Amino acid sequence: MKDRLSTRFEKCRAEGRAALVCFVTGGDPAPAETASILDALVEGGADVIELGMPFTDPMADGPAIQLANLRSLAAGTKTADLLDIAAAFRERHPETPLILMGYANPMIRRGGDWFASEAAKAGVDGVICVDLPPEEDGELGPALRGRGLHFIRLATPTTDIARLPAVLEGASGFLYYVSVAGITGKQQAALASIEQAMAHLKAQTPLPVAVGFGVRTPEQAAAIGRVADGVVVGSAIVELVGQHGAAAAPHIKNYVASLSAAIAGAAKESAA
């Protein structure tokens, strides 16, 4: 599938560096403020953006993203707002891949076909559904693939060799490796364990592998960027929204630029 997402990973690979994947919760601090935050991610150097869909029970997320979900929901954010935000983003940024990330309930409550159709109309490139095991995915995945959208799956340190084929079946875009068995933002796996996981996963799939959960500093991003195809940063960005609210955009741009520069610098060092 030749599209924005695969093209972006190919571009990063050609440049000898990992892709920087940035997450932010949609509608935080309010739907009207999300556009400037997304623009700041692009301006700072994000290669791929994950737009989080707020949910009342974000079980995989730590305190920062939990609070962001609560702020967004308190501001009245609905699925329709997220789709509007995505469509407006696509008009402003025709080449930057945009992924919707969230939980199954908001995605399938009107039916997988409805959600896939609306996401495609909004110019979304793919979807990550955190709490839908592949063994129970008879609706959403087929609907997304039918609309030409990537369904990005997650692997974890506890995904063993027997279950990995089920995770990879029907997956596309990239594989999201959750580097710790826990919630977002609280801890980071040792680099040695990430290197071992990358070798294992790359032997099983041609998909790019992006590593997330616990990546906060430019140094961490650079280290992971040396061994992975992508580096995912979320909680640290969401914390900046929590600290600065509607004035968060310039802070986010500067922070993301520091991550992007570190990943690029690591690539140059590796090539030298």
Secondary structure by P-SEA (a helix, b strand, c coil): cccaaaaaaaaaaaacbbbbbbbbbcccccccaaaaaaaaaaaacccbbbbbbbbcccccccaaaaaaaaaaaaacccaaaaaaaaaaaaaacccbbbbbbbcccccccccaaaaaaaaaaacccccccccccccccccaaaaaaaacccbbbbbccccccccccccccccccbbbbcccccccccccccaaaaaaaaaaaaaccccbbbbbcccccaaaaaaaaaccccccccaaaaaaaaaccccaaaaaaaaaaaaaaaaaaaaaaaac
